[in-house]
């Protein structure tokens, strides 16, 4: 079974995505922000990360950059899950290493399709 780390500082959003993924058969861990996500990735490496972009301290884009520069975490696919829906935001996220981009609010099918699109 594949493990997904869901990172979001808004508990209701975190729970929504976690519930969608659990129902689809994934093992889900959560983190309330980028700093906690870094700790959890080091402690128990996930197969994929779904992260909000707008968070205090370490943003989703910063989290992505930090993980992509480390050889042991560079290959973890990271999906942006955010309210930012401008094309410029999507392009910038891809340039930072995001594997997929899902705009909030979304359906369970949209988030599950994004996870499957990155091969997990």
N, C-alpha and C positions, 0 to 999 in steps of 0.2 A: 504494500500500500504506500502511496506517495504522501509525503508530508509537505504541507504548505504553511508558511508563516504569514499571517495577516497583520499588517502594521497600520494602525490608525489611532490618533489621539481622541477621536470621537467614539465612545463606547458603543453607541447605537449602530454606527456604520460598521465598526469592527464585528459586532455580533451578527449583523445582517449578512455580511460576506462569509463569515465563518459558518453560519447556518447553511447557506447555499452550498458551500463546498463540502461540509459534512454530509449533507443529504446526497451529494454526488459520489460519496464514497472515499473522500480524502481524509487523512489525519490532519487536524488543524491545530496550530499553536498560535498564540496572539502576543503582540507587543503593543504597548501604549505610545510608543514613539521610536525615533531612530536610535537613540542610545540603548534602549532596552533591546531593540532588534539586533544590534551588533553583538550584544552579550549572548542572546539566544542563538544566533547563527554560530558563534564560536563554541557554545556548549553542546548544541545538537543541530548540526547542519540540515536545513530543510532542502527539499528538492526544488522548491520555487518560493518566491516571495511576492506577495501582493501588498503594495504600499500606497498610502495616501501621499500626495506630494506636499501639501501644505500642513506642516506640523512645526511646533516650537522646537528650539534647540537644533536638532538635526532633521532637515527636511527629507522628503523622499528622494529628491534628486541627489542630495549630499550622501544619503545612505547608499544609493546606487553607485555613485562615484567611488566611495570608500571601499565597497565590496568588489567592484570591478578592477581596482588596482592591486588587489591581493591575489596571488596565484591560487590559493586554496579556496577562494570564493568567487573568482572571476567568471566561472561557468554557471553560476546559479542564475536561472532566468528570473527577471524582475518585471512585474507588471504594475504599471501606474494605475491607480484607482482614485480618481479625483474629480472635483467639480470644474476644474479648469478645462474648458472645451475649445479654446481657440486653436486654430491650426498651428500657429507659431509655437504654442505650448507642446503640442504633440510632436512636432519636428524636433524641438529642443530636447524633449525627453528621450527620443530615439537616439539622438546624438550623444546623450549621456550614458547610453547603454540599456535603456528600457526595452524589453522584448515585445511588449504590447501595451496598449493604452485603452482603458475603459473609463467612460465618463459617468459620474454619479448624476442622478440616480440611474440604476441599471436593473435589468431583470436577472434572474438566476442564470438563464441561458447565456446572457452576454458575458458574465464573469467566467462561467464554466467553459464557454467557447474560447475565451482568451487563454485560459489555463491549458486547454487542449491544444491550442494553436502553437504553443511553445514546446510541445512534445512531452507534456507531463500527464 
